[in-house]
Amino acid sequence: LEVMECEKEIQSIKSSLKSLTSSSGGAETSNNSLQVSVHKINASGEDSTAPGTFKVNLSSPIEERTITQLFDPLDPAAEGGIVTFEQLETSNALLTIEAFSGADDALVKVGTSAAHDLLPLCQDGEKSSSTVEIAIVSESSGEPVLESKESDEWEDAVDEEKAEEEGVAKESDAQSPTKEAKLQLPLCTLSVQLEYTPSANDKRDSLYEKLNEVSKRKAAAIEKLRQSAAAVNRAKMAESDEGKGKGGNVVKAGFLNKSKPEAKAVPFWKRWYEKTIGPQSMLWVVGPIAKNYFIFIGCSVFFHYKGDLLALPPPV
């Protein structure tokens, strides 16, 4: 059953590859794209000012786009409400958003977000859309939370190495509250809509990866079937061997070499009859064939020596 399911999946993937190959070739499907839009801003404090401008940074390719307003469902194509990136390297693409407040000519940076990996959104090779909650953290106290934790851990590791070299225990210093990362509350949380459109090459690569996975599953299922069949055959052979050892209904060796019963002696008169005038004798076998030759030779001899007896009398 599993082999049949894998075969159906393989056929569907091959048909998808054929349709993709026949429909590809246009310039509009040669590059992938990512559309980013901010749908909602959730402020953490009552007195905090909500940012109005967002700079979206992408690591691969290294590009920056600016969002000046929230996404309007009534006017999706409004300028500044949605930004688009093309030719993404999905394997190492990271997304970071910087929040700004104030007028366009005097923007003040209020915070930034952590880097978000885009691979989970783009790895299926199909058009996908997802809403992500991204926290904006203030930069007044230093770097974002994730980076401060990493720096503190690195400092602790350096202190521990120095303590091992000098032979002094640093357990109390490593666990001191002064070196613990301080918890930073986000200024606001953005509801960001990410819509990824793959290229024809991305779709083809994804289909080939699925085809390889299904082929491996099919090979594993076939191997299981072979092992099961071999186990069944071994069980049958073991049962047959046990039956032979217990004296069961087994055909004895040499049953085809049974001696034939002795033929009875044929009487003399019957043998003489079969040889002389019987239906299988030489007389009845050769006689019908030699009869024509005897008639031909006899007529030839009669015409040669006594042919004048058959002549017409002379005219009177």
N, C-alpha and C positions, 0 to 999 in steps of 0.2 A: 504493500500500500504506500509506503514512504517513497519507494522508487518511482511509482506512478505519479505521485504528487510532485516530486522533483522534476520528472520529465515534463509535466505540464508547465511548471514554472520556467523551465529552460525554453520551451516552445514560446511562451508568452514574452520572455525577454528577447528572444531572437526576432520575433515579430516586431517588437518595439524598436530594436536596432535597425531593422529594415525600413520601417516607417520613418525613423529619424534620419537615416542616410538619404532616403528619397526626398525628404522635405528640407534638409539642411542645404547650406550653400548661400543663404542670404546674408547681407552685411548686418542686418539687425539682430541676428542670433549669434554672431561671432564672438561677442563680449558679454560677460556676466555683469550684473548691476545690483546695487544695494540702495534702497530708498530709506531714508531716516526722517522721521517726523516726531515732534513732541505733541502729545495729545492732552496732557494734564500735568499741573504742577501742584504738589501737595507740600505746603509749608509746614515746618516742624514747630516753630514758635509763633506767637501772636504778633510780636513786634518785629519779626524778621521780614525783610523786604524780598519779595519774590523776584528772581531775575527774569529779564525779558529777552535777552539775547543769549544764544548758545552757539558755541563753536565746536563742531564735530570733527575730531581728528581721527584719521585712519592710519595705521602703521604700514600696511602693504596693499596698495601703494601709499606712499607718504603724501597725503593730501589733507586739506582742511576746507570744510564748508561751514557756512554761517546760516543759522536759523534765526529769523527776526520776529517770528510770531508763532502762535500755536496753530496746530492743524485745524482747518475749518472744513467740516464734512459737507457743508453747502457749497464750498468753493475749493475742491481738492487741488486745483491747479494754481492756487494763489501764490504769488511770488513771496519767497521767504518762509513759506510754511512747510516745505519739504525739500530735502537735498538728495542728490543722487551721486553715487560713486560707481565707477566702472573699472573693469579689468582687475578684479580683486584676486589676491593670492589667498585663497580660503584656508590654507594650511597654517598660516602664521599671521592672519589679520587680527588686529586688536583695535577696539573702538573705545575712545575716550571723549568725554563731553566736558567742556569748560563753560561755566555760567558767568554771565556779565549782567550788570545792572547799570542804569543811567541812560543818557541819550546816546545817539549813534556817534557823535563827535567826542564824547567824553565817557567811554565805557570803563567801568570799574570791575575788575575780576573779583568775584565773591567766593568762588570755590571751583573745585574740579571733582571728577569722578574717578573711580578706579578703572583700570583697563579691563574690558570685557572681551572674551574670546568669541569670535564669530564662527568657529568651526562647527559647533553643534547645530547652528542654524543652516549651514551651507553644505553639510556632508552628505545629505540624501540625494543630491543631484536633481531635485525637483523644486518647482516654485513654492516658496514657503513664506509665511508671515507670522510674526510673533510680537507680543507686547512684553516689554522688559521694564521692570522697575529699577531705575538707576538712582543711587543716592549721591547727592552733591555735598561734599565735605568742605568746610572752610579751610583756607590756607593760612590763616592768621597764626595758628599754633605750629606751623611747620608743614611737613609732608602729610599725605593722606594716611589713614589708619593702617592700611596693609603694609605700606612701605616703612612706617615707624616700627611696626612689629618686627619686620625683617632686620632693621638696623639694630634694634635692641638685642635680638637673638645673636647677631653677628658680634656685638660687643661682649655679650656674655661668653660666647665661644672663645674670644681672644683672652678674656680674663681667666677662663679655665685653663687654657694652654699655658699662660704665664704661671699660674699657680702650680701646675704639674712640674714645670721646669724648676721653680724655686723650692718645691717641696712643701708649700704652704697650702692649707685647705682653704678654699674659697666658697664653701657651700653657703655660708651665711650671706656673703656678698651677692652670690648669684640669685638668692631668693629674697633679697631686700626689696621693699616696695618702691624704692626710688628708681629702680631700673625697670619696673613694669610699665608696659605700654598703657598710656592713658586712653580711656574710652572717649571717643569723639562722637557727638551726636550730629547727624547730617542736618544741614540747613534746610534742605528740601528734598523731595523725591519726585523724579520725573517719570511719567508714563510714556515710554518711547516705543514707537511702532517701527519695527524693522521688517522690510519686505525684500526678499532676495529672489532674483530671477537668474537662473543658471544659463550658461551658454550651451551651444550644441556640443562642444567638446566636454563640458562638465557632465552633461546628461549621458554622453557616450561612455565616459570613464566610469560613472556610477553604475551604468548597466553592465559593463564588463566586470566590475567588482562583484556585483550581485550574481552574474553568471558563473564566476569562479567559485563563489561560496556555495551556490546550489550544486555545481558539479562535484565539489568536494563532499557535500552531503550525500549525493547520489552514489559516489564511489564508496563511501562508508557504509551506506545501506546495502549495496551489493555485496560488500565484504561480509557483513553480518549474515546475509542470506547464505553465502557460501559456507560460512562457519556452521550455521544451523543445519544445512544439508549434510555436511561432513559428520556432525554429531549424530544426526539421525541414522546415517549409514553405519557408523560405528556401533550404535545401539542395536541395529538389526543384525549385524554380524555377530555381536556378543550373544544375542538371543539364539541365533542359529547354532553357535558353538555350544551353548549350554544344552540345547535340545539334542545335539549329537552325543554329548557326554552322558546324558540321562537315558539314552536309548529310546528316544522318541520315534515318531514316524519319519524315519530317514530312509531314503532309497539305498539299498545295499549295493556295494561295489560289484561290478561284473554281472549285473542283471541282464545285460544285452548279449552276453556270451553263453547263453543257454544252449545245450547240445540238442540237435534235431533228432526226432524219433527215427529209429532204424527202418529203412524201406523193406517191405516184404518182397519175397522172391516171386517174380512173374512166371506163370505157368508156360510150358513149352509151346502149346498150341496157340496161345495168345501172342507169343513172340513171333511165331511163324506166320500167323495171319497178318500182323502189322508189317512184316517185312515183305510179303509176297503180294497179297491182294487187298490189303487194308487201305483205308483212305490216305494214310501217310506213307504208303509203300512207294518204291521206285516206279512201279507200273503206272500208277495213277498220277504221279508227278511228271514223268518223262513222256508217257504215252501220248497225251494230247498235243505235245509239241512235235514229237517225231512222226505223228500221223501224216502231216502235210508233206514232209520230206519223202516218206514212203510212196505216197500217191504220185508225187511229181516224178520220182525216179521210175516207178513202174510204167506210167504213161509214156515216158520218153523211150524206154526200152521197147515197149509194144509198137510205137509209131516207127521206130527204126527198123525193126525186123519184120513186122507184119502190117506195115502201113498200106500195102497193096490191097488188103482186104477191104479197106475203106474207100477204094477208088471207084468211080462211076463206070458202068459198063460202056463199051465203045458204041458209037452210033451205028445204026443198021443202014 
